[in-house]
């Protein structure tokens, strides 16, 4: 199993959700791009980290 941690920073707030854009590692293209997280969970967080497991 391969595990990757992806960092995101706040991009835009909508009515009920927050959009975060991926901060790619140097020289690498984005893996997920942008993600939407519900406001009740995101709160005032300017940064998020998501762990992705690739199951083979």
N, CA, C and O atoms as a Tinker XYZ file with bonds, in Angstrom:
   224  protein
     1  N      0.848000   -1.173000    0.000000    73     2
     2  CA     0.000000    0.000000    0.000000    64     1     3
     3  C      0.897000    1.241000    0.000000    63     2     4     5
     4  O      1.877000    1.305000    0.742000    81     3
     5  N      0.558000    2.213000   -0.828000    73     3     6
     6  CA     1.314000    3.455000   -0.941000    64     5     7
     7  C      0.505000    4.596000   -0.324000    63     6     8     9
     8  O     -0.658000    4.796000   -0.674000    81     7
     9  N      1.125000    5.349000    0.602000    73     7    10
    10  CA     0.434000    6.432000    1.287000    64     9    11
    11  C      1.067000    7.769000    0.923000    63    10    12    13
    12  O      2.289000    7.911000    0.954000    81    11
    13  N      0.232000    8.751000    0.578000    73    11    14
    14  CA     0.693000   10.084000    0.215000    64    13    15
    15  C     -0.091000   11.120000    0.999000    63    14    16    17
    16  O     -1.318000   11.045000    1.078000    81    15
    17  N      0.609000   12.086000    1.582000    73    15    18
    18  CA    -0.046000   13.200000    2.276000    64    17    19
    19  C     -0.045000   14.398000    1.340000    63    18    20    21
    20  O      0.991000   14.785000    0.798000    81    19
    21  N     -1.240000   14.983000    1.160000    73    19    22
    22  CA    -1.410000   16.104000    0.246000    64    21    23
    23  C     -1.851000   17.321000    1.049000    63    22    24    25
    24  O     -2.798000   17.247000    1.832000    81    23
    25  N     -1.162000   18.433000    0.852000    73    23    26
    26  CA    -1.476000   19.659000    1.582000    64    25    27
    27  C     -2.346000   20.571000    0.718000    63    26    28    29
    28  O     -2.167000   20.664000   -0.497000    81    27
    29  N     -3.292000   21.242000    1.379000    73    27    30
    30  CA    -4.219000   22.149000    0.721000    64    29    31
    31  C     -4.249000   23.474000    1.469000    63    30    32    33
    32  O     -4.049000   23.519000    2.683000    81    31
    33  N     -4.504000   24.572000    0.718000    73    31    34
    34  CA    -4.667000   25.881000    1.338000    64    33    35
    35  C     -6.001000   26.479000    0.911000    63    34    36    37
    36  O     -6.504000   26.195000   -0.176000    81    35
    37  N     -6.562000   27.303000    1.777000    73    35    38
    38  CA    -7.854000   27.923000    1.539000    64    37    39
    39  C     -7.841000   28.714000    0.238000    63    38    40    41
    40  O     -6.927000   29.497000   -0.020000    81    39
    41  N     -8.871000   28.496000   -0.575000    73    39    42
    42  CA    -8.982000   29.217000   -1.846000    64    41    43
    43  C    -10.206000   30.122000   -1.845000    63    42    44    45
    44  O    -10.112000   31.290000   -2.223000    81    43
    45  N    -11.374000   29.585000   -1.417000    73    43    46
    46  CA   -12.616000   30.344000   -1.497000    64    45    47
    47  C    -13.650000   29.774000   -0.537000    63    46    48    49
    48  O    -13.723000   28.562000   -0.334000    81    47
    49  N    -14.447000   30.659000    0.051000    73    47    50
    50  CA   -15.547000   30.207000    0.903000    64    49    51
    51  C    -16.859000   30.394000    0.169000    63    50    52    53
    52  O    -17.112000   31.451000   -0.409000    81    51
    53  N    -17.686000   29.376000    0.192000    73    51    54
    54  CA   -19.022000   29.423000   -0.391000    64    53    55
    55  C    -20.040000   29.445000    0.742000    63    54    56    57
    56  O    -19.669000   29.549000    1.911000    81    55
    57  N    -21.310000   29.348000    0.403000    73    55    58
    58  CA   -22.357000   29.414000    1.416000    64    57    59
    59  C    -22.223000   28.313000    2.468000    63    58    60    61
    60  O    -22.242000   28.595000    3.666000    81    59
    61  N    -22.087000   27.060000    2.026000    73    59    62
    62  CA   -22.035000   25.932000    2.961000    64    61    63
    63  C    -20.738000   25.141000    2.906000    63    62    64    65
    64  O    -20.567000   24.177000    3.652000    81    63
    65  N    -19.827000   25.537000    2.034000    73    63    66
    66  CA   -18.588000   24.777000    1.896000    64    65    67
    67  C    -17.399000   25.711000    1.682000    63    66    68    69
    68  O    -17.554000   26.910000    1.450000    81    67
    69  N    -16.212000   25.121000    1.767000    73    67    70
    70  CA   -14.968000   25.850000    1.579000    64    69    71
    71  C    -14.160000   25.114000    0.523000    63    70    72    73
    72  O    -14.045000   23.889000    0.568000    81    71
    73  N    -13.599000   25.854000   -0.427000    73    71    74
    74  CA   -12.776000   25.236000   -1.463000    64    73    75
    75  C    -11.306000   25.430000   -1.098000    63    74    76    77
    76  O    -10.859000   26.535000   -0.792000    81    75
    77  N    -10.572000   24.318000   -1.143000    73    75    78
    78  CA    -9.140000   24.327000   -0.880000    64    77    79
    79  C     -8.419000   23.907000   -2.145000    63    78    80    81
    80  O     -8.866000   23.005000   -2.853000    81    79
    81  N     -7.286000   24.570000   -2.431000    73    79    82
    82  CA    -6.487000   24.172000   -3.591000    64    81    83
    83  C     -5.229000   23.456000   -3.116000    63    82    84    85
    84  O     -4.642000   23.799000   -2.090000    81    83
    85  N     -4.846000   22.477000   -3.874000    73    83    86
    86  CA    -3.674000   21.668000   -3.529000    64    85    87
    87  C     -2.393000   22.492000   -3.662000    63    86    88    89
    88  O     -2.242000   23.293000   -4.584000    81    87
    89  N     -1.479000   22.274000   -2.723000    73    87    90
    90  CA    -0.149000   22.861000   -2.796000    64    89    91
    91  C      0.766000   21.735000   -3.268000    63    90    92    93
    92  O      1.192000   20.904000   -2.466000    81    91
    93  N      1.073000   21.704000   -4.585000    73    91    94
    94  CA     1.866000   20.587000   -5.112000    64    93    95
    95  C      3.308000   20.623000   -4.611000    63    94    96    97
    96  O      3.851000   21.686000   -4.311000    81    95
    97  N      3.912000   19.449000   -4.529000    73    95    98
    98  CA     5.326000   19.369000   -4.165000    64    97    99
    99  C      6.143000   19.912000   -5.329000    63    98   100   101
   100  O      5.691000   19.893000   -6.474000    81    99
   101  N      7.333000   20.392000   -5.038000    73    99   102
   102  CA     8.187000   21.016000   -6.052000    64   101   103
   103  C      8.341000   20.159000   -7.301000    63   102   104   105
   104  O      8.768000   19.006000   -7.238000    81   103
   105  N      7.983000   20.753000   -8.442000    73   103   106
   106  CA     8.176000   20.087000   -9.721000    64   105   107
   107  C      7.168000   19.008000  -10.058000    63   106   108   109
   108  O      7.288000   18.373000  -11.106000    81   107
   109  N      6.183000   18.778000   -9.212000    73   107   110
   110  CA     5.191000   17.726000   -9.445000    64   109   111
   111  C      3.840000   18.345000   -9.801000    63   110   112   113
   112  O      3.502000   19.416000   -9.297000    81   111
   113  N      3.065000   17.687000  -10.662000    73   111   114
   114  CA     1.715000   18.183000  -10.940000    64   113   115
   115  C      0.783000   17.846000   -9.772000    63   114   116   117
   116  O      1.091000   16.960000   -8.975000    81   115
   117  N     -0.358000   18.546000   -9.663000    73   115   118
   118  CA    -1.315000   18.245000   -8.583000    64   117   119
   119  C     -1.866000   16.824000   -8.714000    63   118   120   121
   120  O     -1.998000   16.291000   -9.816000    81   119
   121  N     -2.178000   16.233000   -7.578000    73   119   122
   122  CA    -2.768000   14.890000   -7.557000    64   121   123
   123  C     -4.296000   14.994000   -7.556000    63   122   124   125
   124  O     -4.963000   14.310000   -8.333000    81   123
   125  N     -4.850000   15.842000   -6.692000    73   123   126
   126  CA    -6.297000   16.004000   -6.589000    64   125   127
   127  C     -6.794000   17.346000   -7.116000    63   126   128   129
   128  O     -7.953000   17.444000   -7.520000    81   127
   129  N     -5.970000   18.367000   -7.124000    73   127   130
   130  CA    -6.403000   19.698000   -7.571000    64   129   131
   131  C     -7.092000   20.434000   -6.440000    63   130   132   133
   132  O     -6.457000   20.767000   -5.439000    81   131
   133  N     -8.387000   20.692000   -6.586000    73   131   134
   134  CA    -9.164000   21.381000   -5.561000    64   133   135
   135  C    -10.147000   20.421000   -4.916000    63   134   136   137
   136  O    -10.630000   19.478000   -5.543000    81   135
   137  N    -10.432000   20.684000   -3.642000    73   135   138
   138  CA   -11.446000   19.885000   -2.944000    64   137   139
   139  C    -12.402000   20.827000   -2.224000    63   138   140   141
   140  O    -12.035000   21.942000   -1.852000    81   139
   141  N    -13.634000   20.363000   -2.034000    73   139   142
   142  CA   -14.630000   21.109000   -1.269000    64   141   143
   143  C    -14.859000   20.389000    0.043000    63   142   144   145
   144  O    -15.028000   19.170000    0.073000    81   143
   145  N    -14.864000   21.159000    1.143000    73   143   146
   146  CA   -15.089000   20.614000    2.478000    64   145   147
   147  C    -16.231000   21.413000    3.105000    63   146   148   149
   148  O    -16.275000   22.637000    2.983000    81   147
   149  N    -17.141000   20.730000    3.765000    73   147   150
   150  CA   -18.264000   21.410000    4.398000    64   149   151
   151  C    -17.776000   22.349000    5.500000    63   150   152   153
   152  O    -16.838000   22.029000    6.230000    81   151
   153  N    -18.426000   23.518000    5.614000    73   151   154
   154  CA   -18.010000   24.540000    6.587000    64   153   155
   155  C    -18.059000   24.024000    8.021000    63   154   156   157
   156  O    -17.218000   24.402000    8.836000    81   155
   157  N    -19.025000   23.169000    8.343000    73   155   158
   158  CA   -19.131000   22.697000    9.725000    64   157   159
   159  C    -17.883000   21.934000   10.133000    63   158   160   161
   160  O    -17.544000   21.896000   11.316000    81   159
   161  N    -17.191000   21.321000    9.169000    73   159   162
   162  CA   -15.957000   20.592000    9.473000    64   161   163
   163  C    -14.725000   21.482000    9.330000    63   162   164   165
   164  O    -13.841000   21.458000   10.186000    81   163
   165  N    -14.664000   22.258000    8.267000    73   163   166
   166  CA   -13.486000   23.079000    7.978000    64   165   167
   167  C    -13.275000   24.180000    9.011000    63   166   168   169
   168  O    -12.136000   24.518000    9.333000    81   167
   169  N    -14.357000   24.737000    9.527000    73   167   170
   170  CA   -14.234000   25.816000   10.501000    64   169   171
   171  C    -13.434000   26.973000    9.925000    63   170   172   173
   172  O    -13.715000   27.427000    8.815000    81   171
   173  N    -12.437000   27.456000   10.667000    73   171   174
   174  CA   -11.602000   28.569000   10.216000    64   173   175
   175  C    -10.234000   28.116000    9.720000    63   174   176   177
   176  O     -9.311000   28.927000    9.632000    81   175
   177  N    -10.090000   26.841000    9.398000    73   175   178
   178  CA    -8.792000   26.308000    8.982000    64   177   179
   179  C     -8.355000   26.892000    7.649000    63   178   180   181
   180  O     -9.100000   26.849000    6.670000    81   179
   181  N     -7.159000   27.431000    7.613000    73   179   182
   182  CA    -6.595000   27.959000    6.369000    64   181   183
   183  C     -5.878000   26.855000    5.591000    63   182   184   185
   184  O     -5.670000   26.979000    4.383000    81   183
   185  N     -5.503000   25.783000    6.278000    73   183   186
   186  CA    -4.786000   24.671000    5.644000    64   185   187
   187  C     -5.400000   23.345000    6.067000    63   186   188   189
   188  O     -5.890000   23.203000    7.187000    81   187
   189  N     -5.368000   22.370000    5.150000    73   187   190
   190  CA    -5.785000   20.998000    5.423000    64   189   191
   191  C     -4.717000   20.059000    4.897000    63   190   192   193
   192  O     -3.942000   20.410000    4.007000    81   191
   193  N     -4.690000   18.867000    5.458000    73   191   194
   194  CA    -3.824000   17.813000    4.952000    64   193   195
   195  C     -4.670000   16.567000    4.784000    63   194   196   197
   196  O     -5.371000   16.155000    5.708000    81   195
   197  N     -4.603000   15.970000    3.609000    73   195   198
   198  CA    -5.371000   14.770000    3.288000    64   197   199
   199  C     -4.419000   13.644000    3.004000    63   198   200   201
   200  O     -3.440000   13.823000    2.280000    81   199
   201  N     -4.692000   12.472000    3.569000    73   199   202
   202  CA    -3.871000   11.292000    3.320000    64   201   203
   203  C     -4.609000   10.383000    2.345000    63   202   204   205
   204  O     -5.772000   10.036000    2.553000    81   203
   205  N     -3.909000   10.004000    1.274000    73   203   206
   206  CA    -4.482000    9.119000    0.253000    64   205   207
   207  C     -3.702000    7.822000    0.253000    63   206   208   209
   208  O     -2.473000    7.827000    0.183000    81   207
   209  N     -4.419000    6.707000    0.331000    73   207   210
   210  CA    -3.796000    5.381000    0.265000    64   209   211
   211  C     -4.111000    4.747000   -1.074000    63   210   212   213
   212  O     -5.275000    4.641000   -1.460000    81   211
   213  N     -3.085000    4.328000   -1.777000    73   211   214
   214  CA    -3.256000    3.635000   -3.049000    64   213   215
   215  C     -3.163000    2.140000   -2.776000    63   214   216   217
   216  O     -2.099000    1.626000   -2.431000    81   215
   217  N     -4.289000    1.449000   -2.934000    73   215   218
   218  CA    -4.357000    0.028000   -2.643000    64   217   219
   219  C     -4.184000   -0.737000   -3.945000    63   218   220   221
   220  O     -4.909000   -0.516000   -4.915000    81   219
   221  N     -3.226000   -1.623000   -3.950000    73   219   222
   222  CA    -2.938000   -2.363000   -5.180000    64   221   223
   223  C     -3.246000   -3.831000   -5.026000    63   222   224
   224  O     -3.061000   -4.603000   -5.967000    81   223
